[in-house]
Amino acid sequence: MTCLIIGYGNTLRRDDGLGYYAAEQVAQWELEGVRSLPCHQLTPELAADIAQVEKVIFVDAVAPSEQAPSEVTVEPLTAEPEGIDMGHGLSPRSLLILTHMAYQARPEAYHILIPAETFDFGETLSDRAQAGLSKALETIKQIINP
């Protein structure tokens, strides 16, 4: 396995499920050397999966705010120790640090953030989120096959 896609979010809170849906769609591509994991949140157990790949891509929705990006963004990630947050769920960076500490692995890593509009209860995506999901999937293809 050369690449792992981890999409996470709550599919019962509309746009919050963007990362999860992205991972589901990538899984349908059935690409050789690519594994896709849709999950509701990042957990320590994912470190074992991350340690087995050369590249990992995290995909998540980002809530609207003054600091939030207005377009789909890609952030390179490193396992620089800045403290591991073991609260409700791990951050991608904390999970990379845990992967390095437990398995001495440092895969190339990216965080794709998709702008979202609504986190109300429901299972449909907003128009903005749907457009962002399409752009994120294109971005994933570019990262997988540079």
BELCORFEN-V502414 format. One record per pair of residues at least 24 apart in sequence whose C-alpha atoms are under 6 Angstrom apart, sorted by the first residue. I is the first residue (numbers start at 1). GAP is how many residues later the second one is. D is the distance in Angstrom with one decimal. If there is no record, write none. Layout:
# BELCORFEN-V502414
i & gap & d
I & GAP & D
I & GAP & D
This chain:
# BELCORFEN-V502414
i & gap & d
1 & 32 & 4.5
1 & 52 & 5.7
2 & 31 & 5.1
2 & 51 & 4.8
2 & 52 & 5.0
3 & 31 & 4.8
3 & 50 & 5.5
3 & 52 & 4.7
3 & 53 & 5.6
4 & 30 & 5.8
4 & 31 & 4.9
4 & 32 & 5.7
4 & 52 & 4.7
5 & 31 & 4.6
5 & 51 & 5.8
5 & 52 & 4.8
6 & 31 & 4.9
6 & 32 & 6.0
6 & 52 & 4.8
7 & 31 & 4.9
7 & 51 & 5.8
7 & 52 & 4.5
8 & 30 & 5.9
8 & 31 & 4.8
8 & 32 & 5.0
8 & 33 & 5.4
8 & 52 & 5.8
9 & 31 & 4.7
10 & 30 & 5.4
12 & 109 & 5.8
12 & 110 & 5.3
12 & 111 & 5.3
13 & 106 & 4.9
13 & 107 & 5.3
13 & 108 & 4.6
13 & 109 & 5.5
14 & 105 & 5.4
14 & 108 & 5.1
14 & 109 & 4.8
14 & 110 & 5.3
14 & 111 & 5.4
15 & 101 & 5.6
15 & 103 & 5.7
15 & 104 & 5.7
15 & 110 & 5.2
16 & 45 & 5.6
16 & 103 & 5.8
18 & 43 & 5.6
19 & 40 & 4.7
19 & 41 & 4.3
42 & 47 & 5.6
42 & 48 & 5.3
47 & 52 & 4.7
51 & 54 & 5.3
54 & 53 & 4.7
55 & 52 & 5.0
55 & 53 & 4.6
55 & 54 & 5.7
56 & 53 & 4.8
57 & 52 & 5.8
57 & 53 & 4.8
57 & 54 & 5.9
58 & 53 & 4.7
59 & 52 & 5.9
59 & 53 & 4.8
60 & 53 & 5.3
61 & 52 & 5.6
61 & 53 & 4.7
61 & 54 & 5.9
61 & 55 & 5.9
62 & 51 & 5.9
62 & 52 & 5.7
62 & 53 & 5.0
62 & 54 & 5.7
63 & 53 & 5.4
72 & 41 & 5.7
72 & 42 & 4.8
73 & 39 & 5.7
73 & 40 & 5.3
74 & 37 & 5.6
74 & 38 & 4.5
75 & 35 & 5.5
75 & 36 & 5.1
76 & 33 & 5.9
76 & 34 & 4.4
77 & 32 & 5.1
77 & 33 & 5.3
